[in-house]
């Protein structure tokens, strides 16, 4: 028996013959009752809707709502609404049909979809022989809709489109197949009759694999590079997926902290009966281990969150650029960007606590910086608090990022101020100390040697033993939670330990506290680079840039921003595809923008491969984990390294790219 309502490869015709019999039986029992305003098929109520009202006329309605000059925004809004709606309807229709007709086998469920599609008037389905309709991660479907209702609506209206128009066809079919196989699927139209193509052609696959399948399709069809922008991959329900991912990460963090706490409790039981002095030393070690474990967890979560935050910040920034000053939605976008800035600051504090910040290569004059900060903070500290400063003679320099050292000084001063709500005195001292092995071990298992000590003393309320045991834990605070994040001392701890130093605390309840911070001393002197020594820029304003990032959403944001700046941007989803497909197909690039850690090959490895053939190419790395800077600086053959820390604003991205392009190769 020849198939009537669908065209498929010969080897899979069997299930579709069965599907035609099942679907035909379902639609054979149809009745219309205009007196009651009902139309029923097999006892299920249906409605008839004009095809044009869900396509060309819907786009026109949305365009009128957005108004002149915002056609692109209106078009994107209409596409998103129609795809999400059709995907949900297709999924719901499939589940209902499978239940009513008793379909259990995944192949039988999927086969009913194209036949049902034809009976309901959406389109005729022609499945390509290259398809792999497997109920697993290898699912791949390429198919035509010769008589798509959406293309017919646009052609009937005498209108041509630059982009494919069969949005609901893609959404409904992917929703049906997703319900049939129980795997997440997405479909996108790669050719469309409404823009002059011979067919309405679609590719369907799991979201994380569709980019590679589309690249295979473009190569197989010998399509030009301009076709890369001729389709859009729907990212439906993206917010829900991001929330689910954050929820899973949070649950995993709580589980790992509970496990570590249990281990520490068991260790405490084993050590309870040791000598008093031994118990004091061991307690220091346990506290350090606990903070390091929490720090690693905090740093890991902050790293993953930075990537997600970069996508949110980037897309919100793009949206902000497209909104007028008087747009009613601008306050909401501004609120998103402000929240992103606050979230980015929190992740920076978590990374500092987790010792995921690079030590930096600045040689700092300790006395100069302490003096500047005290002068700046005197008014903030308050008139009821006296601040005495004693800067030691001949104090050595320290090697540390200036912003981190300033953060340590400011956090200690603010903490001292908060310990004296009724006023008092703060003493700030600096001096160089040569620590003996016993003294260095007592501070925090430090090696003996020369250290620069920063000592902040207050005569405030002091701390109990319980508070001292937890004072460096993130989010632990004795203050009002509305006025303190609980990250101040945790940040100090992370920065000092990452710099190879230690902290010694002396405190008595009701009699004040002393924080003595020790940094390894250095005899090096600061070196100031002069701008006049730089050669002039050799890269034109419009550069050729390769963007390699395995997170598709972030990659699209970066590419769109750089294209808006006038650059020629080529994208690759991983180093392997960049080297195998993208690089051979293009002339040498002026700049490589790449993530540091990616599947199969790292960003530095990719850069070395490309620099071998293009030694004048610049490289800009992106990472949500700033410890990568330390790793990058040790990469042989890369020279100076530029790192863009996630999340970043669009202005930061464009300025950093320009700065790297202006650097000598």
Secondary structure as GFF3:
##gff-version 3
##sequence-region A 1 665
A	DSSP	beta_strand	6	7	.	.	.	ID=ss1
A	DSSP	three_ten_helix	10	12	.	.	.	ID=ss2
A	DSSP	alpha_helix	13	28	.	.	.	ID=ss3
A	DSSP	beta_strand	30	33	.	.	.	ID=ss4
A	DSSP	beta_strand	38	41	.	.	.	ID=ss5
A	DSSP	beta_strand	44	46	.	.	.	ID=ss6
A	DSSP	three_ten_helix	52	54	.	.	.	ID=ss7
A	DSSP	alpha_helix	56	66	.	.	.	ID=ss8
A	DSSP	alpha_helix	71	101	.	.	.	ID=ss9
A	DSSP	alpha_helix	106	119	.	.	.	ID=ss10
A	DSSP	beta_strand	125	127	.	.	.	ID=ss11
A	DSSP	beta_strand	140	144	.	.	.	ID=ss12
A	DSSP	alpha_helix	149	156	.	.	.	ID=ss13
A	DSSP	alpha_helix	167	181	.	.	.	ID=ss14
A	DSSP	beta_strand	186	191	.	.	.	ID=ss15
A	DSSP	three_ten_helix	193	195	.	.	.	ID=ss16
A	DSSP	beta_strand	201	205	.	.	.	ID=ss17
A	DSSP	alpha_helix	210	220	.	.	.	ID=ss18
A	DSSP	three_ten_helix	225	229	.	.	.	ID=ss19
A	DSSP	alpha_helix	238	271	.	.	.	ID=ss20
A	DSSP	alpha_helix	276	322	.	.	.	ID=ss21
A	DSSP	alpha_helix	330	353	.	.	.	ID=ss22
A	DSSP	beta_strand	363	364	.	.	.	ID=ss23
A	DSSP	alpha_helix	366	381	.	.	.	ID=ss24
A	DSSP	beta_strand	385	391	.	.	.	ID=ss25
A	DSSP	beta_strand	397	399	.	.	.	ID=ss26
A	DSSP	alpha_helix	402	418	.	.	.	ID=ss27
A	DSSP	beta_strand	424	435	.	.	.	ID=ss28
A	DSSP	alpha_helix	437	444	.	.	.	ID=ss29
A	DSSP	beta_strand	449	458	.	.	.	ID=ss30
A	DSSP	alpha_helix	465	470	.	.	.	ID=ss31
A	DSSP	alpha_helix	488	498	.	.	.	ID=ss32
A	DSSP	beta_strand	502	507	.	.	.	ID=ss33
A	DSSP	beta_strand	513	522	.	.	.	ID=ss34
A	DSSP	three_ten_helix	531	533	.	.	.	ID=ss35
A	DSSP	beta_strand	544	548	.	.	.	ID=ss36
A	DSSP	alpha_helix	552	564	.	.	.	ID=ss37
A	DSSP	beta_strand	568	572	.	.	.	ID=ss38
A	DSSP	alpha_helix	575	577	.	.	.	ID=ss39
A	DSSP	pi_helix	578	582	.	.	.	ID=ss40
A	DSSP	three_ten_helix	583	585	.	.	.	ID=ss41
A	DSSP	beta_strand	591	595	.	.	.	ID=ss42
A	DSSP	alpha_helix	603	613	.	.	.	ID=ss43
A	DSSP	beta_strand	618	623	.	.	.	ID=ss44
A	DSSP	alpha_helix	628	633	.	.	.	ID=ss45
A	DSSP	beta_strand	642	645	.	.	.	ID=ss46
A	DSSP	alpha_helix	650	662	.	.	.	ID=ss47
###
